[in-house]
Amino acid sequence: MEEVIPRKFLFLRSWVSSIVVSEKDLEARFPGGRKVTHYRKAKLERFSPTVTKDGIVSRLTTYKDLDCTEVTGVKEWYKNRSDGLEERNFNKLENSTAEHFKPGRAFALLCKLSAEHTT
């Protein structure tokens, strides 16, 4: 029968100082409460829900060209709004807007068309 010898692990002391994150910074999620990421023909903006007053958490803007000069559409996502709005889509090519609300609200899907489409 072999005798079990306990092993000791020696860990080196970390050269990194301790990380301190304040509660305010933790709620902000992103430095300054906003983060922008650029993609090919698109831009994604993410917001801290505690920083914005309208409850927007993300906005995706799509463009027609690689230089990102002509907008084709904007899609926005919301949280914690009193009116129950969860998503809004702006289609710049068709000049229309679609708003999606939480279930249980009257007119849970509302589409607005411009004056060009109503005539």
C-alpha positions in Angstrom: 0.0 0.0 0.0 1.4 3.3 -1.1 1.5 6.2 1.3 -0.2 9.4 0.0 2.0 12.4 0.3 0.1 15.8 0.4 1.5 18.2 -2.2 1.8 21.9 -1.6 1.3 24.3 -4.4 3.2 27.5 -4.2 1.6 30.3 -6.1 3.5 33.4 -7.0 2.1 36.7 -5.8 0.2 38.5 -8.5 1.9 41.6 -10.0 -1.5 43.1 -10.8 -3.1 45.3 -8.3 -6.7 44.6 -7.2 -9.4 45.7 -9.6 -12.0 48.1 -8.1 -15.2 48.8 -10.0 -17.6 51.3 -8.5 -21.4 50.6 -8.5 -22.0 53.6 -10.8 -19.5 52.2 -13.4 -21.0 48.7 -13.1 -24.5 50.1 -13.8 -23.1 52.1 -16.8 -21.9 48.9 -18.5 -19.9 50.9 -21.0 -17.4 53.8 -20.5 -19.6 56.9 -20.7 -22.7 54.8 -20.9 -22.4 54.1 -24.7 -20.4 51.8 -27.0 -20.2 52.1 -30.8 -19.1 49.3 -33.1 -18.7 49.8 -36.8 -19.3 47.0 -39.3 -19.3 46.8 -43.1 -22.3 49.0 -44.1 -23.6 49.1 -40.5 -23.1 50.7 -37.1 -24.2 49.2 -33.8 -24.6 51.5 -30.8 -25.2 50.0 -27.4 -26.4 52.1 -24.4 -26.6 51.6 -20.7 -30.3 51.4 -19.7 -29.7 53.6 -16.7 -28.0 56.4 -18.7 -30.7 57.0 -21.4 -34.0 58.7 -20.5 -36.0 57.0 -23.3 -34.9 53.4 -22.4 -33.0 52.7 -25.6 -30.5 49.9 -25.2 -29.3 49.3 -28.8 -29.5 51.0 -32.2 -28.5 49.3 -35.5 -28.0 51.7 -38.4 -27.6 50.2 -41.9 -26.1 52.0 -44.9 -26.4 51.7 -48.6 -22.7 52.3 -49.3 -19.4 51.3 -47.8 -18.6 54.9 -46.8 -21.7 54.9 -44.5 -23.2 58.1 -46.0 -26.7 57.0 -47.1 -28.8 55.4 -44.4 -31.2 52.6 -45.5 -32.6 51.7 -42.1 -32.5 52.1 -38.3 -33.6 49.5 -35.8 -33.8 50.4 -32.1 -34.4 48.2 -29.1 -35.9 49.5 -25.8 -36.3 48.2 -22.2 -38.2 49.4 -19.2 -40.5 51.9 -20.9 -43.8 52.9 -19.5 -45.6 52.7 -22.8 -44.3 49.1 -23.4 -42.3 49.9 -26.6 -39.7 47.1 -27.2 -38.6 47.7 -30.8 -38.8 50.4 -33.5 -37.8 50.0 -37.2 -37.3 52.9 -39.5 -37.1 51.9 -43.1 -35.7 54.9 -45.0 -36.1 53.4 -48.4 -39.8 52.9 -48.0 -40.2 55.9 -45.6 -42.0 53.8 -43.0 -41.9 53.1 -39.3 -42.9 50.0 -37.4 -43.2 49.9 -33.6 -43.5 46.7 -31.6 -44.9 46.8 -28.1 -45.1 44.3 -25.2 -48.0 41.8 -25.4 -51.2 43.0 -23.6 -51.1 46.5 -25.0 -53.7 47.7 -27.4 -52.2 48.2 -30.8 -49.2 46.0 -30.0 -47.9 46.5 -33.6 -48.2 50.0 -35.0 -47.1 50.9 -38.5 -46.8 54.5 -39.6 -46.6 55.4 -43.3 -45.5 58.7 -44.8 -47.9 61.0 -46.7 -46.6 59.5 -50.0 -47.9 56.0 -49.1 -51.3 57.1 -47.8 -52.4 58.9 -51.0 
